[in-house]
């Protein structure tokens, strides 16, 4: 049986859990997974080592996991499989068409300063309280170079990080740089594989609790819509004691990041689906660098 697959182009803390809940509550004949558990060896989460392998060019190691993932998805026995994990753009976006050639994607976009602040706050809280869930209990792994890497993040071996003195970056700035890289990958993926007509863009959190958009989401996935939609509400709240309220300090840190980046990383924010957002000027206010 041919299975329709749907994945997510996004970063963490961008509404992926809410999207999965919306689909779980309203979609029939559809397997919906937010993030596969790292202990589920049949359906690899694609966090951790696969991110490192993709960054260092060991693509065959990633392919081995994707082969297993494809077999598991087929074995679920439903007509549609949706996975809203943010691992897609971190570890296998460039290989996905080999294994899932007819997939669709959701592109979830949240204010990047809120994403970076939420990610850094959550990490600080989990470390402080030792509240990592099982999947993140071992929140670091070692690459073949012997160095430690965050399990759910980019490796910082990616070229975008070469424009910074990593030791001088705040945790907020590291996650902001990651967000910028992830969005550039999203645009590259859509262009390289001609995916624009198979992509639905969602601005979160607002779109996920709008009844009209929620109905469109179900239509995009291709499932039968129930008479009464059940909206998900907030699903992955801010860490206790850490409000996701962007202040002047975060804006200043953002400006430092933007000032250090070549304009090629920022060009996408001059255009849709970013240009109409109130935060876009913070990332797109640089003029193109003069050609030599």
Backbone torsions as a table, in degrees:
resi	resn	phi	psi	omega
1	UNK	NA	131.5	177.4
2	UNK	-75.8	131.1	-177.8
3	UNK	-109.6	128.1	173.0
4	UNK	-77.7	122.4	178.4
5	UNK	-106.6	146.6	177.5
6	UNK	-136.9	127.6	179.7
7	UNK	-122.7	179.1	-174.5
8	UNK	-122.4	133.4	170.8
9	UNK	-99.3	107.5	-174.7
10	UNK	-176.1	173.8	171.1
11	UNK	-104.5	172.2	173.5
12	UNK	-64.8	163.4	176.3
13	UNK	60.3	35.4	-175.5
14	UNK	-124.3	14.9	176.2
15	UNK	100.3	12.1	-177.4
16	UNK	-67.1	-35.4	177.8
17	UNK	-68.3	-40.6	178.2
18	UNK	-63.2	-40.1	177.6
19	UNK	-62.6	-43.7	179.7
20	UNK	-64.7	-37.8	178.7
21	UNK	-66.6	-40.7	177.3
22	UNK	-57.1	-44.3	-178.3
23	UNK	-73.2	-39.6	179.1
24	UNK	-61.3	-37.3	-176.3
25	UNK	-79.3	-21.1	-170.4
26	UNK	-125.2	-9.8	-174.4
27	UNK	-108.5	129.3	176.1
28	UNK	-102.1	162.8	-178.0
29	UNK	49.1	45.0	-174.6
30	UNK	-146.8	122.8	173.3
31	UNK	-87.8	121.8	-178.0
32	UNK	-118.6	123.9	179.8
33	UNK	-126.0	128.1	175.5
34	UNK	-74.1	-67.6	175.1
35	UNK	-140.4	118.8	177.3
36	UNK	-56.5	140.3	179.3
37	UNK	-69.1	140.7	179.8
38	UNK	-60.2	-22.2	179.5
39	UNK	-81.3	-9.3	178.4
40	UNK	-86.8	93.8	-175.6
41	UNK	-73.6	-19.2	-179.3
42	UNK	-74.8	-35.1	178.8
43	UNK	-120.7	86.0	-173.7
44	UNK	-57.3	140.2	179.5
45	UNK	-70.8	-26.5	-177.8
46	UNK	71.2	13.8	168.8
47	UNK	-89.0	168.1	173.9
48	UNK	76.6	-126.8	-172.5
49	UNK	-54.1	-39.1	178.1
50	UNK	-59.0	-32.3	176.9
51	UNK	-63.7	-43.4	178.4
52	UNK	-63.9	-44.7	-179.5
53	UNK	-61.6	-40.3	178.8
54	UNK	-65.9	-41.5	-178.5
55	UNK	-66.1	-31.7	-176.4
56	UNK	-99.6	2.6	173.8
57	UNK	88.3	9.4	177.8
58	UNK	-86.9	70.0	-172.0
59	UNK	-72.9	-26.7	178.8
60	UNK	-64.9	-33.1	176.9
61	UNK	-65.4	-37.0	177.2
62	UNK	-69.9	-39.6	179.3
63	UNK	-60.3	-37.7	179.2
64	UNK	-58.3	-42.4	179.0
65	UNK	-70.4	-38.8	-179.7
66	UNK	-67.3	-33.1	175.3
67	UNK	-61.1	-44.3	178.5
68	UNK	-66.1	-40.3	-179.9
69	UNK	-62.8	-43.1	179.3
70	UNK	-62.2	-42.0	178.5
71	UNK	-62.3	-41.8	-179.3
72	UNK	-66.5	-41.8	179.1
73	UNK	-60.7	-42.1	178.6
74	UNK	-64.7	-32.5	-176.9
75	UNK	-75.5	-15.2	179.0
76	UNK	-63.3	-30.2	173.8
77	UNK	84.1	9.1	176.4
78	UNK	-102.8	161.9	-176.3
79	UNK	-76.2	-21.0	-176.4
80	UNK	-135.5	138.2	175.4
81	UNK	-124.7	122.7	178.3
82	UNK	-118.1	127.7	174.7
83	UNK	-125.6	120.7	-174.6
84	UNK	-99.5	14.8	-178.3
85	UNK	-62.5	146.1	175.9
86	UNK	-84.7	8.8	177.9
87	UNK	-72.6	-22.3	-172.3
88	UNK	-52.9	-53.5	-176.9
89	UNK	-78.6	-10.2	179.8
90	UNK	-88.6	-34.4	-169.8
91	UNK	-129.1	-18.8	-174.7
92	UNK	-149.3	17.8	-180.0
93	UNK	-56.9	-38.7	-175.6
94	UNK	-79.2	-12.5	179.2
95	UNK	-108.5	-15.7	-175.0
96	UNK	-53.9	-41.7	-178.9
97	UNK	-61.2	-23.4	176.8
98	UNK	-67.3	-32.3	-174.0
99	UNK	-106.6	-27.4	-178.2
100	UNK	-133.2	71.0	-170.7
101	UNK	-68.9	-21.1	-175.5
102	UNK	-114.2	28.9	-175.9
103	UNK	-73.4	163.9	168.7
104	UNK	-116.4	163.7	-180.0
105	UNK	-139.7	145.5	166.5
106	UNK	-97.3	136.0	174.4
107	UNK	-110.5	103.6	-177.8
108	UNK	-96.2	123.8	-177.2
109	UNK	-123.8	122.6	175.6
110	UNK	-121.0	156.2	174.6
111	UNK	-45.4	117.7	-173.9
112	UNK	-63.8	-29.4	177.5
113	UNK	-69.0	-36.5	176.0
114	UNK	-68.5	-38.8	177.7
115	UNK	-61.6	-50.4	-177.3
116	UNK	-63.8	-40.0	179.3
117	UNK	-68.3	-42.2	179.7
118	UNK	-64.5	-42.5	179.1
119	UNK	-65.1	-44.7	-178.7
120	UNK	-68.9	-38.8	176.9
121	UNK	-61.6	-45.1	-177.5
122	UNK	-64.8	-40.3	178.7
123	UNK	-65.0	-43.6	179.0
124	UNK	-60.8	-42.7	-179.0
125	UNK	-66.4	-44.0	-178.6
126	UNK	-64.8	-40.3	178.4
127	UNK	-66.1	-43.8	-178.5
128	UNK	-64.1	-43.1	-175.3
129	UNK	-95.3	-3.6	-176.5
130	UNK	53.0	45.8	-175.4
131	UNK	-106.2	23.5	179.2
132	UNK	-62.6	131.7	173.7
133	UNK	-66.6	171.0	-175.7
134	UNK	-53.7	-43.5	-175.6
135	UNK	-62.6	-25.8	-178.9
136	UNK	-113.8	10.5	-179.2
137	UNK	-58.4	-38.8	173.5
138	UNK	-102.1	78.5	-168.4
139	UNK	-76.1	-8.4	174.6
140	UNK	-117.1	156.7	170.8
141	UNK	-138.7	166.3	178.8
142	UNK	-109.5	132.8	174.0
143	UNK	-80.5	176.4	179.7
144	UNK	-67.6	-12.6	175.1
145	UNK	-85.0	-1.1	178.1
146	UNK	86.4	-4.6	-178.4
147	UNK	-86.9	155.9	177.8
148	UNK	-89.0	143.9	178.8
149	UNK	-136.1	147.7	175.5
150	UNK	-68.4	134.6	-171.8
151	UNK	-65.0	-34.0	-172.0
152	UNK	-106.9	6.1	-173.7
153	UNK	-117.1	167.4	169.6
154	UNK	-62.1	161.8	-173.4
155	UNK	-78.3	-19.5	-170.8
156	UNK	72.4	9.5	167.3
157	UNK	-85.5	-12.2	-179.0
158	UNK	-62.6	143.1	-173.9
159	UNK	-54.1	-30.2	-178.4
160	UNK	-58.9	-31.4	-177.8
161	UNK	-76.4	-12.9	-179.4
162	UNK	-70.1	-11.4	179.5
163	UNK	-85.4	3.9	-175.4
164	UNK	-131.6	152.5	167.0
165	UNK	-84.9	102.3	-169.7
166	UNK	-57.1	-36.5	-177.2
167	UNK	-65.4	-19.7	-177.8
168	UNK	-94.6	-6.4	-178.6
169	UNK	-79.9	143.2	170.2
170	UNK	-79.4	164.5	177.2
171	UNK	-61.4	-38.9	176.6
172	UNK	-57.4	-46.2	-178.3
173	UNK	-66.2	-37.1	177.6
174	UNK	-60.2	-43.4	-179.7
175	UNK	-72.5	-30.4	176.6
176	UNK	-68.0	-43.9	176.9
177	UNK	-60.8	-42.2	177.4
178	UNK	-59.3	-43.7	-179.9
179	UNK	-59.8	-44.0	179.5
180	UNK	-61.3	-43.2	178.6
181	UNK	-64.4	-43.4	-179.5
182	UNK	-60.8	-42.6	-179.6
183	UNK	-68.5	-34.6	174.1
184	UNK	-64.6	-37.1	175.9
185	UNK	-65.3	-39.4	179.2
186	UNK	-58.6	-47.2	179.7
187	UNK	-65.5	-38.5	178.3
188	UNK	-64.9	-41.5	178.3
189	UNK	-61.5	-46.7	-178.5
190	UNK	-62.5	-39.0	179.6
191	UNK	-72.7	-49.9	-173.1
192	UNK	-61.5	-38.6	-174.1
193	UNK	-107.9	14.0	175.4
194	UNK	51.2	55.5	-172.6
195	UNK	-102.0	3.4	-172.5
196	UNK	-58.4	-37.7	-178.8
197	UNK	-78.5	-10.1	178.7
198	UNK	-112.4	24.8	-179.1
199	UNK	-125.0	134.9	173.5
200	UNK	-115.2	120.4	-178.9
201	UNK	-90.1	133.3	178.8
202	UNK	-126.6	128.3	172.9
203	UNK	-95.7	118.3	-173.3
204	UNK	-107.1	151.2	8.3
205	UNK	-88.7	-8.2	-167.9
206	UNK	-59.3	-41.8	-175.3
207	UNK	-67.0	-27.3	-174.5
208	UNK	-77.0	-11.8	178.0
209	UNK	-122.0	22.5	173.6
210	UNK	-101.3	118.8	-175.1
211	UNK	-55.4	-39.6	-178.7
212	UNK	-66.4	-42.8	178.6
213	UNK	-68.4	-38.6	178.5
214	UNK	-59.6	-41.6	177.4
215	UNK	-64.0	-38.6	178.5
216	UNK	-66.0	-34.2	177.6
217	UNK	-61.2	-46.4	179.3
218	UNK	-64.2	-39.0	177.3
219	UNK	-64.8	-38.2	178.9
220	UNK	-63.8	-41.4	178.7
221	UNK	-68.8	-29.4	178.7
222	UNK	92.1	29.4	179.0
223	UNK	-109.3	159.8	-179.6
224	UNK	-72.8	129.5	-178.5
225	UNK	-84.8	132.7	176.6
226	UNK	-71.1	162.1	-179.9
227	UNK	-63.2	-40.1	-179.1
228	UNK	-116.4	108.3	178.9
229	UNK	-70.2	137.8	174.7
230	UNK	-107.3	111.5	-178.0
231	UNK	-82.1	148.8	-170.2
232	UNK	-81.0	-28.3	-172.9
233	UNK	69.1	-174.5	178.9
234	UNK	-70.2	131.1	-175.2
235	UNK	-114.6	-31.3	-174.2
236	UNK	-126.6	78.8	-169.7
237	UNK	-70.2	165.0	178.8
238	UNK	-61.2	152.3	177.8
239	UNK	-61.3	139.4	-179.5
240	UNK	-54.2	128.7	178.8
241	UNK	84.6	-0.1	-179.0
242	UNK	-126.4	94.4	179.9
243	UNK	-77.8	139.0	177.5
244	UNK	-88.5	73.0	-179.5
245	UNK	-119.7	109.7	-177.7
246	UNK	-74.4	126.8	-179.9
247	UNK	-117.6	-172.2	-178.0
248	UNK	-63.2	-32.1	179.5
249	UNK	-62.4	-44.3	179.2
250	UNK	-66.4	-37.8	177.9
251	UNK	-62.7	-42.0	178.4
252	UNK	-64.3	-41.6	178.3
253	UNK	-64.6	-36.2	176.9
254	UNK	-63.5	-43.3	-180.0
255	UNK	-62.4	-35.7	177.2
256	UNK	-63.5	-41.8	178.7
257	UNK	-64.3	-48.2	-178.1
258	UNK	-61.1	-39.4	-178.8
259	UNK	-64.8	-26.7	-176.9
260	UNK	-89.9	-13.4	-173.9
261	UNK	-91.6	141.8	169.5
262	UNK	-61.7	148.3	-175.4
263	UNK	-64.1	-18.1	179.9
264	UNK	-61.3	-30.2	178.4
265	UNK	-77.4	-18.1	-172.9
266	UNK	-104.5	-10.8	-175.3
267	UNK	-58.8	-36.9	-176.1
268	UNK	-61.5	-25.4	-175.4
269	UNK	-79.5	-3.4	173.5
270	UNK	-84.1	-7.4	-172.7
271	UNK	-127.1	166.2	175.0
272	UNK	-68.6	149.0	11.4
273	UNK	-90.1	19.3	-176.6
274	UNK	-102.2	-36.0	-166.1
275	UNK	-56.6	-31.4	-177.1
276	UNK	-81.7	-2.3	-177.3
277	UNK	-85.5	146.2	-174.6
278	UNK	-66.5	-19.1	179.4
279	UNK	-89.8	-11.8	-173.7
280	UNK	-57.5	-39.3	179.6
281	UNK	-58.0	-26.6	178.9
282	UNK	-65.1	-25.9	-176.7
283	UNK	-107.0	-8.8	-173.0
284	UNK	-124.3	18.5	-173.3
285	UNK	-91.3	6.7	177.3
286	UNK	-90.6	144.2	174.4
287	UNK	-81.8	148.6	177.5
288	UNK	-57.1	144.2	-180.0
289	UNK	-70.5	140.0	-179.9
290	UNK	-64.6	142.0	178.0
291	UNK	-76.5	148.4	-178.3
292	UNK	-94.6	NA	NA
